[in-house]
Amino acid sequence: MTDQQLLDRIALDPEIMVGKPVIRGTRLTVEYILNLLGHGETIGDILDEYKGLSVQDIHACLLFASRSLESTDFLLLTAEQA
């Protein structure tokens, strides 16, 4: 599957979830899926919980997040003590 085919699985609509990116045809936000993964849920766990999702939907969330961060600059918020 191409990057564009994956990204086409993500929808942005101001009338759905206040415009947050969601998996097309659902109200599951990219943020929510990433949060689940970040807290240790596996792709299998997520697919078991949300029967309409596919592995490609999860991959689309990861790709969308990666692309969203490509042009982001990060600033050090706190100085580390040596």
mmCIF file of the N, C-alpha and C atoms, coordinates in Angstrom:
data_MODEL
# 
_entry.id   MODEL 
# 
loop_
_atom_site.group_PDB 
_atom_site.id 
_atom_site.type_symbol 
_atom_site.label_atom_id 
_atom_site.label_alt_id 
_atom_site.label_comp_id 
_atom_site.label_asym_id 
_atom_site.label_entity_id 
_atom_site.label_seq_id 
_atom_site.pdbx_PDB_ins_code 
_atom_site.Cartn_x 
_atom_site.Cartn_y 
_atom_site.Cartn_z 
_atom_site.occupancy 
_atom_site.B_iso_or_equiv 
_atom_site.pdbx_formal_charge 
_atom_site.auth_seq_id 
_atom_site.auth_comp_id 
_atom_site.auth_asym_id 
_atom_site.auth_atom_id 
_atom_site.pdbx_PDB_model_num 
ATOM 1   N N  . MET A 1 1  ? 0.854   -1.174 0.000  1.00 0.00 ? 1  MET A N  1 
ATOM 2   C CA . MET A 1 1  ? 0.000   0.000  0.000  1.00 0.00 ? 1  MET A CA 1 
ATOM 3   C C  . MET A 1 1  ? 0.900   1.237  0.000  1.00 0.00 ? 1  MET A C  1 
ATOM 4   N N  . THR A 1 2  ? 0.580   2.205  -0.830 1.00 0.00 ? 2  THR A N  1 
ATOM 5   C CA . THR A 1 2  ? 1.387   3.423  -0.912 1.00 0.00 ? 2  THR A CA 1 
ATOM 6   C C  . THR A 1 2  ? 1.092   4.352  0.262  1.00 0.00 ? 2  THR A C  1 
ATOM 7   N N  . ASP A 1 3  ? 2.003   5.297  0.459  1.00 0.00 ? 3  ASP A N  1 
ATOM 8   C CA . ASP A 1 3  ? 1.780   6.289  1.511  1.00 0.00 ? 3  ASP A CA 1 
ATOM 9   C C  . ASP A 1 3  ? 0.459   7.017  1.292  1.00 0.00 ? 3  ASP A C  1 
ATOM 10  N N  . GLN A 1 4  ? 0.177   7.400  0.056  1.00 0.00 ? 4  GLN A N  1 
ATOM 11  C CA . GLN A 1 4  ? -1.053  8.144  -0.209 1.00 0.00 ? 4  GLN A CA 1 
ATOM 12  C C  . GLN A 1 4  ? -2.289  7.304  0.072  1.00 0.00 ? 4  GLN A C  1 
ATOM 13  N N  . GLN A 1 5  ? -2.239  6.029  -0.244 1.00 0.00 ? 5  GLN A N  1 
ATOM 14  C CA . GLN A 1 5  ? -3.372  5.149  0.049  1.00 0.00 ? 5  GLN A CA 1 
ATOM 15  C C  . GLN A 1 5  ? -3.596  5.048  1.560  1.00 0.00 ? 5  GLN A C  1 
ATOM 16  N N  . LEU A 1 6  ? -2.507  4.982  2.318  1.00 0.00 ? 6  LEU A N  1 
ATOM 17  C CA . LEU A 1 6  ? -2.652  4.965  3.777  1.00 0.00 ? 6  LEU A CA 1 
ATOM 18  C C  . LEU A 1 6  ? -3.223  6.282  4.273  1.00 0.00 ? 6  LEU A C  1 
ATOM 19  N N  . LEU A 1 7  ? -2.660  7.392  3.803  1.00 0.00 ? 7  LEU A N  1 
ATOM 20  C CA . LEU A 1 7  ? -3.127  8.699  4.277  1.00 0.00 ? 7  LEU A CA 1 
ATOM 21  C C  . LEU A 1 7  ? -4.576  8.971  3.889  1.00 0.00 ? 7  LEU A C  1 
ATOM 22  N N  . ASP A 1 8  ? -5.043  8.361  2.794  1.00 0.00 ? 8  ASP A N  1 
ATOM 23  C CA . ASP A 1 8  ? -6.448  8.515  2.398  1.00 0.00 ? 8  ASP A CA 1 
ATOM 24  C C  . ASP A 1 8  ? -7.399  7.873  3.410  1.00 0.00 ? 8  ASP A C  1 
ATOM 25  N N  . ARG A 1 9  ? -6.877  7.041  4.293  1.00 0.00 ? 9  ARG A N  1 
ATOM 26  C CA . ARG A 1 9  ? -7.691  6.420  5.344  1.00 0.00 ? 9  ARG A CA 1 
ATOM 27  C C  . ARG A 1 9  ? -7.961  7.381  6.498  1.00 0.00 ? 9  ARG A C  1 
ATOM 28  N N  . ILE A 1 10 ? -7.274  8.520  6.511  1.00 0.00 ? 10 ILE A N  1 
ATOM 29  C CA . ILE A 1 10 ? -7.440  9.520  7.565  1.00 0.00 ? 10 ILE A CA 1 
ATOM 30  C C  . ILE A 1 10 ? -8.283  10.665 7.020  1.00 0.00 ? 10 ILE A C  1 
ATOM 31  N N  . ALA A 1 11 ? -9.288  11.060 7.799  1.00 0.00 ? 11 ALA A N  1 
ATOM 32  C CA . ALA A 1 11 ? -10.186 12.139 7.378  1.00 0.00 ? 11 ALA A CA 1 
ATOM 33  C C  . ALA A 1 11 ? -10.103 13.301 8.355  1.00 0.00 ? 11 ALA A C  1 
ATOM 34  N N  . LEU A 1 12 ? -10.222 14.503 7.798  1.00 0.00 ? 12 LEU A N  1 
ATOM 35  C CA . LEU A 1 12 ? -10.299 15.714 8.610  1.00 0.00 ? 12 LEU A CA 1 
ATOM 36  C C  . LEU A 1 12 ? -11.574 16.440 8.207  1.00 0.00 ? 12 LEU A C  1 
ATOM 37  N N  . ASP A 1 13 ? -12.493 16.553 9.124  1.00 0.00 ? 13 ASP A N  1 
ATOM 38  C CA . ASP A 1 13 ? -13.779 17.189 8.859  1.00 0.00 ? 13 ASP A CA 1 
ATOM 39  C C  . ASP A 1 13 ? -14.160 17.983 10.097 1.00 0.00 ? 13 ASP A C  1 
ATOM 40  N N  . PRO A 1 14 ? -14.367 19.296 9.952  1.00 0.00 ? 14 PRO A N  1 
ATOM 41  C CA . PRO A 1 14 ? -14.686 20.113 11.125 1.00 0.00 ? 14 PRO A CA 1 
ATOM 42  C C  . PRO A 1 14 ? -15.957 19.671 11.851 1.00 0.00 ? 14 PRO A C  1 
ATOM 43  N N  . GLU A 1 15 ? -16.792 18.881 11.196 1.00 0.00 ? 15 GLU A N  1 
ATOM 44  C CA . GLU A 1 15 ? -18.031 18.432 11.827 1.00 0.00 ? 15 GLU A CA 1 
ATOM 45  C C  . GLU A 1 15 ? -17.895 17.072 12.521 1.00 0.00 ? 15 GLU A C  1 
ATOM 46  N N  . ILE A 1 16 ? -16.715 16.470 12.407 1.00 0.00 ? 16 ILE A N  1 
ATOM 47  C CA . ILE A 1 16 ? -16.476 15.185 13.071 1.00 0.00 ? 16 ILE A CA 1 
ATOM 48  C C  . ILE A 1 16 ? -15.329 15.366 14.059 1.00 0.00 ? 16 ILE A C  1 
ATOM 49  N N  . MET A 1 17 ? -15.603 15.105 15.332 1.00 0.00 ? 17 MET A N  1 
ATOM 50  C CA . MET A 1 17 ? -14.611 15.190 16.401 1.00 0.00 ? 17 MET A CA 1 
ATOM 51  C C  . MET A 1 17 ? -13.876 16.540 16.385 1.00 0.00 ? 17 MET A C  1 
ATOM 52  N N  . VAL A 1 18 ? -14.630 17.591 16.147 1.00 0.00 ? 18 VAL A N  1 
ATOM 53  C CA . VAL A 1 18 ? -14.125 18.973 16.162 1.00 0.00 ? 18 VAL A CA 1 
ATOM 54  C C  . VAL A 1 18 ? -12.942 19.153 15.197 1.00 0.00 ? 18 VAL A C  1 
ATOM 55  N N  . GLY A 1 19 ? -12.933 18.407 14.103 1.00 0.00 ? 19 GLY A N  1 
ATOM 56  C CA . GLY A 1 19 ? -11.908 18.561 13.088 1.00 0.00 ? 19 GLY A CA 1 
ATOM 57  C C  . GLY A 1 19 ? -10.621 17.801 13.332 1.00 0.00 ? 19 GLY A C  1 
ATOM 58  N N  . LYS A 1 20 ? -10.564 17.034 14.420 1.00 0.00 ? 20 LYS A N  1 
ATOM 59  C CA . LYS A 1 20 ? -9.362  16.231 14.652 1.00 0.00 ? 20 LYS A CA 1 
ATOM 60  C C  . LYS A 1 20 ? -9.279  15.146 13.583 1.00 0.00 ? 20 LYS A C  1 
ATOM 61  N N  . PRO A 1 21 ? -8.061  14.742 13.206 1.00 0.00 ? 21 PRO A N  1 
ATOM 62  C CA . PRO A 1 21 ? -7.944  13.660 12.225 1.00 0.00 ? 21 PRO A CA 1 
ATOM 63  C C  . PRO A 1 21 ? -8.471  12.348 12.813 1.00 0.00 ? 21 PRO A C  1 
ATOM 64  N N  . VAL A 1 22 ? -9.305  11.685 12.030 1.00 0.00 ? 22 VAL A N  1 
ATOM 65  C CA . VAL A 1 22 ? -9.914  10.418 12.447 1.00 0.00 ? 22 VAL A CA 1 
ATOM 66  C C  . VAL A 1 22 ? -9.686  9.365  11.375 1.00 0.00 ? 22 VAL A C  1 
ATOM 67  N N  . ILE A 1 23 ? -9.829  8.116  11.778 1.00 0.00 ? 23 ILE A N  1 
ATOM 68  C CA . ILE A 1 23 ? -9.828  7.040  10.799 1.00 0.00 ? 23 ILE A CA 1 
ATOM 69  C C  . ILE A 1 23 ? -11.148 7.145  10.034 1.00 0.00 ? 23 ILE A C  1 
ATOM 70  N N  . ARG A 1 24 ? -11.024 7.267  8.723  1.00 0.00 ? 24 ARG A N  1 
ATOM 71  C CA . ARG A 1 24 ? -12.197 7.494  7.861  1.00 0.00 ? 24 ARG A CA 1 
ATOM 72  C C  . ARG A 1 24 ? -13.321 6.513  8.185  1.00 0.00 ? 24 ARG A C  1 
ATOM 73  N N  . GLY A 1 25 ? -14.523 7.050  8.311  1.00 0.00 ? 25 GLY A N  1 
ATOM 74  C CA . GLY A 1 25 ? -15.696 6.226  8.583  1.00 0.00 ? 25 GLY A CA 1 
ATOM 75  C C  . GLY A 1 25 ? -15.895 5.907  10.057 1.00 0.00 ? 25 GLY A C  1 
ATOM 76  N N  . THR A 1 26 ? -15.030 6.466  10.918 1.00 0.00 ? 26 THR A N  1 
ATOM 77  C CA . THR A 1 26 ? -15.157 6.232  12.351 1.00 0.00 ? 26 THR A CA 1 
ATOM 78  C C  . THR A 1 26 ? -15.075 7.574  13.088 1.00 0.00 ? 26 THR A C  1 
ATOM 79  N N  . ARG A 1 27 ? -15.226 7.500  14.388 1.00 0.00 ? 27 ARG A N  1 
ATOM 80  C CA . ARG A 1 27 ? -14.988 8.655  15.240 1.00 0.00 ? 27 ARG A CA 1 
ATOM 81  C C  . ARG A 1 27 ? -13.749 8.402  16.107 1.00 0.00 ? 27 ARG A C  1 
ATOM 82  N N  . LEU A 1 28 ? -12.906 7.499  15.667 1.00 0.00 ? 28 LEU A N  1 
ATOM 83  C CA . LEU A 1 28 ? -11.664 7.191  16.371 1.00 0.00 ? 28 LEU A CA 1 
ATOM 84  C C  . LEU A 1 28 ? -10.573 8.119  15.866 1.00 0.00 ? 28 LEU A C  1 
ATOM 85  N N  . THR A 1 29 ? -10.059 8.960  16.768 1.00 0.00 ? 29 THR A N  1 
ATOM 86  C CA . THR A 1 29 ? -9.038  9.920  16.353 1.00 0.00 ? 29 THR A CA 1 
ATOM 87  C C  . THR A 1 29 ? -7.668  9.264  16.266 1.00 0.00 ? 29 THR A C  1 
ATOM 88  N N  . VAL A 1 30 ? -6.842  9.849  15.431 1.00 0.00 ? 30 VAL A N  1 
ATOM 89  C CA . VAL A 1 30 ? -5.450  9.408  15.334 1.00 0.00 ? 30 VAL A CA 1 
ATOM 90  C C  . VAL A 1 30 ? -4.805  9.524  16.712 1.00 0.00 ? 30 VAL A C  1 
ATOM 91  N N  . GLU A 1 31 ? -5.078  10.614 17.393 1.00 0.00 ? 31 GLU A N  1 
ATOM 92  C CA . GLU A 1 31 ? -4.536  10.838 18.736 1.00 0.00 ? 31 GLU A CA 1 
ATOM 93  C C  . GLU A 1 31 ? -4.904  9.692  19.685 1.00 0.00 ? 31 GLU A C  1 
ATOM 94  N N  . TYR A 1 32 ? -6.141  9.257  19.644 1.00 0.00 ? 32 TYR A N  1 
ATOM 95  C CA . TYR A 1 32 ? -6.607  8.187  20.520 1.00 0.00 ? 32 TYR A CA 1 
ATOM 96  C C  . TYR A 1 32 ? -5.860  6.875  20.240 1.00 0.00 ? 32 TYR A C  1 
ATOM 97  N N  . ILE A 1 33 ? -5.728  6.543  18.957 1.00 0.00 ? 33 ILE A N  1 
ATOM 98  C CA . ILE A 1 33 ? -5.035  5.314  18.578 1.00 0.00 ? 33 ILE A CA 1 
ATOM 99  C C  . ILE A 1 33 ? -3.573  5.375  19.001 1.00 0.00 ? 33 ILE A C  1 
ATOM 100 N N  . LEU A 1 34 ? -2.923  6.514  18.772 1.00 0.00 ? 34 LEU A N  1 
ATOM 101 C CA . LEU A 1 34 ? -1.523  6.662  19.183 1.00 0.00 ? 34 LEU A CA 1 
ATOM 102 C C  . LEU A 1 34 ? -1.380  6.560  20.693 1.00 0.00 ? 34 LEU A C  1 
ATOM 103 N N  . ASN A 1 35 ? -2.336  7.117  21.411 1.00 0.00 ? 35 ASN A N  1 
ATOM 104 C CA . ASN A 1 35 ? -2.315  7.037  22.874 1.00 0.00 ? 35 ASN A CA 1 
ATOM 105 C C  . ASN A 1 35 ? -2.422  5.584  23.338 1.00 0.00 ? 35 ASN A C  1 
ATOM 106 N N  . LEU A 1 36 ? -3.297  4.822  22.702 1.00 0.00 ? 36 LEU A N  1 
ATOM 107 C CA . LEU A 1 36 ? -3.411  3.404  23.046 1.00 0.00 ? 36 LEU A CA 1 
ATOM 108 C C  . LEU A 1 36 ? -2.077  2.688  22.821 1.00 0.00 ? 36 LEU A C  1 
ATOM 109 N N  . LEU A 1 37 ? -1.470  2.931  21.662 1.00 0.00 ? 37 LEU A N  1 
ATOM 110 C CA . LEU A 1 37 ? -0.192  2.290  21.355 1.00 0.00 ? 37 LEU A CA 1 
ATOM 111 C C  . LEU A 1 37 ? 0.891   2.735  22.333 1.00 0.00 ? 37 LEU A C  1 
ATOM 112 N N  . GLY A 1 38 ? 0.887   4.014  22.664 1.00 0.00 ? 38 GLY A N  1 
ATOM 113 C CA . GLY A 1 38 ? 1.874   4.553  23.587 1.00 0.00 ? 38 GLY A CA 1 
ATOM 114 C C  . GLY A 1 38 ? 1.752   3.995  24.991 1.00 0.00 ? 38 GLY A C  1 
ATOM 115 N N  . HIS A 1 39 ? 0.568   3.533  25.330 1.00 0.00 ? 39 HIS A N  1 
ATOM 116 C CA . HIS A 1 39 ? 0.349   2.952  26.654 1.00 0.00 ? 39 HIS A CA 1 
ATOM 117 C C  . HIS A 1 39 ? 0.428   1.424  26.642 1.00 0.00 ? 39 HIS A C  1 
ATOM 118 N N  . GLY A 1 40 ? 0.998   0.882  25.566 1.00 0.00 ? 40 GLY A N  1 
ATOM 119 C CA . GLY A 1 40 ? 1.287   -0.538 25.553 1.00 0.00 ? 40 GLY A CA 1 
ATOM 120 C C  . GLY A 1 40 ? 0.290   -1.449 24.877 1.00 0.00 ? 40 GLY A C  1 
ATOM 121 N N  . GLU A 1 41 ? -0.813  -0.899 24.386 1.00 0.00 ? 41 GLU A N  1 
ATOM 122 C CA . GLU A 1 41 ? -1.750  -1.756 23.655 1.00 0.00 ? 41 GLU A CA 1 
ATOM 123 C C  . GLU A 1 41 ? -1.086  -2.204 22.355 1.00 0.00 ? 41 GLU A C  1 
ATOM 124 N N  . THR A 1 42 ? -1.341  -3.413 21.958 1.00 0.00 ? 42 THR A N  1 
ATOM 125 C CA . THR A 1 42 ? -0.796  -3.896 20.693 1.00 0.00 ? 42 THR A CA 1 
ATOM 126 C C  . THR A 1 42 ? -1.801  -3.623 19.573 1.00 0.00 ? 42 THR A C  1 
ATOM 127 N N  . ILE A 1 43 ? -1.312  -3.730 18.357 1.00 0.00 ? 43 ILE A N  1 
ATOM 128 C CA . ILE A 1 43 ? -2.229  -3.578 17.226 1.00 0.00 ? 43 ILE A CA 1 
ATOM 129 C C  . ILE A 1 43 ? -3.331  -4.627 17.325 1.00 0.00 ? 43 ILE A C  1 
ATOM 130 N N  . GLY A 1 44 ? -2.967  -5.835 17.709 1.00 0.00 ? 44 GLY A N  1 
ATOM 131 C CA . GLY A 1 44 ? -3.963  -6.902 17.877 1.00 0.00 ? 44 GLY A CA 1 
ATOM 132 C C  . GLY A 1 44 ? -5.011  -6.554 18.911 1.00 0.00 ? 44 GLY A C  1 
ATOM 133 N N  . ASP A 1 45 ? -4.580  -5.957 20.036 1.00 0.00 ? 45 ASP A N  1 
ATOM 134 C CA . ASP A 1 45 ? -5.530  -5.539 21.081 1.00 0.00 ? 45 ASP A CA 1 
ATOM 135 C C  . ASP A 1 45 ? -6.537  -4.538 20.520 1.00 0.00 ? 45 ASP A C  1 
ATOM 136 N N  . ILE A 1 46 ? -6.021  -3.574 19.765 1.00 0.00 ? 46 ILE A N  1 
ATOM 137 C CA . ILE A 1 46 ? -6.889  -2.525 19.211 1.00 0.00 ? 46 ILE A CA 1 
ATOM 138 C C  . ILE A 1 46 ? -7.858  -3.123 18.201 1.00 0.00 ? 46 ILE A C  1 
ATOM 139 N N  . LEU A 1 47 ? -7.366  -4.004 17.351 1.00 0.00 ? 47 LEU A N  1 
ATOM 140 C CA . LEU A 1 47 ? -8.240  -4.632 16.351 1.00 0.00 ? 47 LEU A CA 1 
ATOM 141 C C  . LEU A 1 47 ? -9.296  -5.513 16.995 1.00 0.00 ? 47 LEU A C  1 
ATOM 142 N N  . ASP A 1 48 ? -8.955  -6.153 18.109 1.00 0.00 ? 48 ASP A N  1 
ATOM 143 C CA . ASP A 1 48 ? -9.938  -6.972 18.828 1.00 0.00 ? 48 ASP A CA 1 
ATOM 144 C C  . ASP A 1 48 ? -11.039 -6.098 19.425 1.00 0.00 ? 48 ASP A C  1 
ATOM 145 N N  . GLU A 1 49 ? -10.664 -4.925 19.906 1.00 0.00 ? 49 GLU A N  1 
ATOM 146 C CA . GLU A 1 49 ? -11.625 -4.011 20.542 1.00 0.00 ? 49 GLU A CA 1 
ATOM 147 C C  . GLU A 1 49 ? -12.499 -3.295 19.516 1.00 0.00 ? 49 GLU A C  1 
ATOM 148 N N  . TYR A 1 50 ? -11.937 -2.947 18.386 1.00 0.00 ? 50 TYR A N  1 
ATOM 149 C CA . TYR A 1 50 ? -12.643 -2.180 17.356 1.00 0.00 ? 50 TYR A CA 1 
ATOM 150 C C  . TYR A 1 50 ? -12.678 -3.010 16.080 1.00 0.00 ? 50 TYR A C  1 
ATOM 151 N N  . LYS A 1 51 ? -13.680 -3.848 15.970 1.00 0.00 ? 51 LYS A N  1 
ATOM 152 C CA . LYS A 1 51 ? -13.776 -4.866 14.921 1.00 0.00 ? 51 LYS A CA 1 
ATOM 153 C C  . LYS A 1 51 ? -13.739 -4.315 13.500 1.00 0.00 ? 51 LYS A C  1 
ATOM 154 N N  . GLY A 1 52 ? -14.149 -3.070 13.297 1.00 0.00 ? 52 GLY A N  1 
ATOM 155 C CA . GLY A 1 52 ? -14.173 -2.514 11.944 1.00 0.00 ? 52 GLY A CA 1 
ATOM 156 C C  . GLY A 1 52 ? -12.831 -2.010 11.453 1.00 0.00 ? 52 GLY A C  1 
ATOM 157 N N  . LEU A 1 53 ? -11.825 -1.981 12.322 1.00 0.00 ? 53 LEU A N  1 
ATOM 158 C CA . LEU A 1 53 ? -10.519 -1.457 11.939 1.00 0.00 ? 53 LEU A CA 1 
ATOM 159 C C  . LEU A 1 53 ? -9.658  -2.522 11.290 1.00 0.00 ? 53 LEU A C  1 
ATOM 160 N N  . SER A 1 54 ? -8.659  -2.058 10.546 1.00 0.00 ? 54 SER A N  1 
ATOM 161 C CA . SER A 1 54 ? -7.694  -2.962 9.924  1.00 0.00 ? 54 SER A CA 1 
ATOM 162 C C  . SER A 1 54 ? -6.285  -2.542 10.338 1.00 0.00 ? 54 SER A C  1 
ATOM 163 N N  . VAL A 1 55 ? -5.349  -3.419 10.094 1.00 0.00 ? 55 VAL A N  1 
ATOM 164 C CA . VAL A 1 55 ? -3.949  -3.105 10.361 1.00 0.00 ? 55 VAL A CA 1 
ATOM 165 C C  . VAL A 1 55 ? -3.554  -1.852 9.586  1.00 0.00 ? 55 VAL A C  1 
ATOM 166 N N  . GLN A 1 56 ? -4.051  -1.715 8.373  1.00 0.00 ? 56 GLN A N  1 
ATOM 167 C CA . GLN A 1 56 ? -3.724  -0.550 7.559  1.00 0.00 ? 56 GLN A CA 1 
ATOM 168 C C  . GLN A 1 56 ? -4.226  0.745  8.202  1.00 0.00 ? 56 GLN A C  1 
ATOM 169 N N  . ASP A 1 57 ? -5.352  0.696  8.902  1.00 0.00 ? 57 ASP A N  1 
ATOM 170 C CA . ASP A 1 57 ? -5.849  1.885  9.604  1.00 0.00 ? 57 ASP A CA 1 
ATOM 171 C C  . ASP A 1 57 ? -4.860  2.327  10.683 1.00 0.00 ? 57 ASP A C  1 
ATOM 172 N N  . ILE A 1 58 ? -4.308  1.367  11.408 1.00 0.00 ? 58 ILE A N  1 
ATOM 173 C CA . ILE A 1 58 ? -3.326  1.680  12.452 1.00 0.00 ? 58 ILE A CA 1 
ATOM 174 C C  . ILE A 1 58 ? -2.057  2.231  11.817 1.00 0.00 ? 58 ILE A C  1 
ATOM 175 N N  . HIS A 1 59 ? -1.623  1.608  10.737 1.00 0.00 ? 59 HIS A N  1 
ATOM 176 C CA . HIS A 1 59 ? -0.446  2.094  10.022 1.00 0.00 ? 59 HIS A CA 1 
ATOM 177 C C  . HIS A 1 59 ? -0.685  3.506  9.491  1.00 0.00 ? 59 HIS A C  1 
ATOM 178 N N  . ALA A 1 60 ? -1.892  3.769  9.046  1.00 0.00 ? 60 ALA A N  1 
ATOM 179 C CA . ALA A 1 60 ? -2.228  5.106  8.563  1.00 0.00 ? 60 ALA A CA 1 
ATOM 180 C C  . ALA A 1 60 ? -2.091  6.140  9.677  1.00 0.00 ? 60 ALA A C  1 
ATOM 181 N N  . CYS A 1 61 ? -2.507  5.795  10.884 1.00 0.00 ? 61 CYS A N  1 
ATOM 182 C CA . CYS A 1 61 ? -2.360  6.706  12.026 1.00 0.00 ? 61 CYS A CA 1 
ATOM 183 C C  . CYS A 1 61 ? -0.890  7.008  12.295 1.00 0.00 ? 61 CYS A C  1 
ATOM 184 N N  . LEU A 1 62 ? -0.064  5.977  12.257 1.00 0.00 ? 62 LEU A N  1 
ATOM 185 C CA . LEU A 1 62 ? 1.367   6.157  12.498 1.00 0.00 ? 62 LEU A CA 1 
ATOM 186 C C  . LEU A 1 62 ? 2.007   7.016  11.405 1.00 0.00 ? 62 LEU A C  1 
ATOM 187 N N  . LEU A 1 63 ? 1.646   6.764  10.161 1.00 0.00 ? 63 LEU A N  1 
ATOM 188 C CA . LEU A 1 63 ? 2.189   7.549  9.063  1.00 0.00 ? 63 LEU A CA 1 
ATOM 189 C C  . LEU A 1 63 ? 1.725   9.002  9.149  1.00 0.00 ? 63 LEU A C  1 
ATOM 190 N N  . PHE A 1 64 ? 0.447   9.201  9.452  1.00 0.00 ? 64 PHE A N  1 
ATOM 191 C CA . PHE A 1 64 ? -0.083  10.559 9.587  1.00 0.00 ? 64 PHE A CA 1 
ATOM 192 C C  . PHE A 1 64 ? 0.679   11.324 10.673 1.00 0.00 ? 64 PHE A C  1 
ATOM 193 N N  . ALA A 1 65 ? 0.909   10.680 11.807 1.00 0.00 ? 65 ALA A N  1 
ATOM 194 C CA . ALA A 1 65 ? 1.637   11.324 12.900 1.00 0.00 ? 65 ALA A CA 1 
ATOM 195 C C  . ALA A 1 65 ? 3.064   11.645 12.477 1.00 0.00 ? 65 ALA A C  1 
ATOM 196 N N  . SER A 1 66 ? 3.696   10.710 11.808 1.00 0.00 ? 66 SER A N  1 
ATOM 197 C CA . SER A 1 66 ? 5.064   10.922 11.340 1.00 0.00 ? 66 SER A CA 1 
ATOM 198 C C  . SER A 1 66 ? 5.130   12.109 10.385 1.00 0.00 ? 66 SER A C  1 
ATOM 199 N N  . ARG A 1 67 ? 4.214   12.160 9.441  1.00 0.00 ? 67 ARG A N  1 
ATOM 200 C CA . ARG A 1 67 ? 4.193   13.268 8.476  1.00 0.00 ? 67 ARG A CA 1 
ATOM 201 C C  . ARG A 1 67 ? 3.879   14.592 9.167  1.00 0.00 ? 67 ARG A C  1 
ATOM 202 N N  . SER A 1 68 ? 3.042   14.547 10.182 1.00 0.00 ? 68 SER A N  1 
ATOM 203 C CA . SER A 1 68 ? 2.675   15.773 10.910 1.00 0.00 ? 68 SER A CA 1 
ATOM 204 C C  . SER A 1 68 ? 3.864   16.353 11.652 1.00 0.00 ? 68 SER A C  1 
ATOM 205 N N  . LEU A 1 69 ? 4.802   15.503 12.043 1.00 0.00 ? 69 LEU A N  1 
ATOM 206 C CA . LEU A 1 69 ? 5.969   15.948 12.806 1.00 0.00 ? 69 LEU A CA 1 
ATOM 207 C C  . LEU A 1 69 ? 7.163   16.317 11.930 1.00 0.00 ? 69 LEU A C  1 
ATOM 208 N N  . GLU A 1 70 ? 7.091   16.035 10.642 1.00 0.00 ? 70 GLU A N  1 
ATOM 209 C CA . GLU A 1 70 ? 8.232   16.260 9.759  1.00 0.00 ? 70 GLU A CA 1 
ATOM 210 C C  . GLU A 1 70 ? 8.762   17.691 9.798  1.00 0.00 ? 70 GLU A C  1 
ATOM 211 N N  . SER A 1 71 ? 7.880   18.646 9.807  1.00 0.00 ? 71 SER A N  1 
ATOM 212 C CA . SER A 1 71 ? 8.326   20.044 9.737  1.00 0.00 ? 71 SER A CA 1 
ATOM 213 C C  . SER A 1 71 ? 8.218   20.757 11.081 1.00 0.00 ? 71 SER A C  1 
ATOM 214 N N  . THR A 1 72 ? 8.154   19.981 12.152 1.00 0.00 ? 72 THR A N  1 
ATOM 215 C CA . THR A 1 72 ? 8.025   20.562 13.477 1.00 0.00 ? 72 THR A CA 1 
ATOM 216 C C  . THR A 1 72 ? 9.399   20.761 14.096 1.00 0.00 ? 72 THR A C  1 
ATOM 217 N N  . ASP A 1 73 ? 9.608   21.940 14.646 1.00 0.00 ? 73 ASP A N  1 
ATOM 218 C CA . ASP A 1 73 ? 10.827  22.214 15.396 1.00 0.00 ? 73 ASP A CA 1 
ATOM 219 C C  . ASP A 1 73 ? 10.510  22.062 16.866 1.00 0.00 ? 73 ASP A C  1 
ATOM 220 N N  . PHE A 1 74 ? 11.440  21.477 17.592 1.00 0.00 ? 74 PHE A N  1 
ATOM 221 C CA . PHE A 1 74 ? 11.241  21.280 19.017 1.00 0.00 ? 74 PHE A CA 1 
ATOM 222 C C  . PHE A 1 74 ? 12.198  22.170 19.789 1.00 0.00 ? 74 PHE A C  1 
ATOM 223 N N  . LEU A 1 75 ? 11.698  22.751 20.851 1.00 0.00 ? 75 LEU A N  1 
ATOM 224 C CA . LEU A 1 75 ? 12.509  23.580 21.726 1.00 0.00 ? 75 LEU A CA 1 
ATOM 225 C C  . LEU A 1 75 ? 12.668  22.896 23.054 1.00 0.00 ? 75 LEU A C  1 
ATOM 226 N N  . LEU A 1 76 ? 13.825  23.049 23.645 1.00 0.00 ? 76 LEU A N  1 
ATOM 227 C CA . LEU A 1 76 ? 14.064  22.499 24.952 1.00 0.00 ? 76 LEU A CA 1 
ATOM 228 C C  . LEU A 1 76 ? 13.208  23.259 25.960 1.00 0.00 ? 76 LEU A C  1 
ATOM 229 N N  . LEU A 1 77 ? 12.362  22.553 26.702 1.00 0.00 ? 77 LEU A N  1 
ATOM 230 C CA . LEU A 1 77 ? 11.462  23.208 27.640 1.00 0.00 ? 77 LEU A CA 1 
ATOM 231 C C  . LEU A 1 77 ? 12.105  23.364 29.017 1.00 0.00 ? 77 LEU A C  1 
ATOM 232 N N  . THR A 1 78 ? 12.960  22.445 29.388 1.00 0.00 ? 78 THR A N  1 
ATOM 233 C CA . THR A 1 78 ? 13.658  22.534 30.675 1.00 0.00 ? 78 THR A CA 1 
ATOM 234 C C  . THR A 1 78 ? 15.111  22.161 30.473 1.00 0.00 ? 78 THR A C  1 
ATOM 235 N N  . ALA A 1 79 ? 15.961  22.777 31.234 1.00 0.00 ? 79 ALA A N  1 
ATOM 236 C CA . ALA A 1 79 ? 17.383  22.457 31.162 1.00 0.00 ? 79 ALA A CA 1 
ATOM 237 C C  . ALA A 1 79 ? 17.678  21.269 32.054 1.00 0.00 ? 79 ALA A C  1 
ATOM 238 N N  . GLU A 1 80 ? 18.459  20.351 31.570 1.00 0.00 ? 80 GLU A N  1 
ATOM 239 C CA . GLU A 1 80 ? 18.838  19.197 32.377 1.00 0.00 ? 80 GLU A CA 1 
ATOM 240 C C  . GLU A 1 80 ? 20.030  19.560 33.243 1.00 0.00 ? 80 GLU A C  1 
ATOM 241 N N  . GLN A 1 81 ? 20.020  19.055 34.471 1.00 0.00 ? 81 GLN A N  1 
ATOM 242 C CA . GLN A 1 81 ? 21.145  19.244 35.370 1.00 0.00 ? 81 GLN A CA 1 
ATOM 243 C C  . GLN A 1 81 ? 22.172  18.162 35.124 1.00 0.00 ? 81 GLN A C  1 
ATOM 244 N N  . ALA A 1 82 ? 23.433  18.535 35.013 1.00 0.00 ? 82 ALA A N  1 
ATOM 245 C CA . ALA A 1 82 ? 24.489  17.557 34.763 1.00 0.00 ? 82 ALA A CA 1 
ATOM 246 C C  . ALA A 1 82 ? 24.988  16.933 36.045 1.00 0.00 ? 82 ALA A C  1 
# 
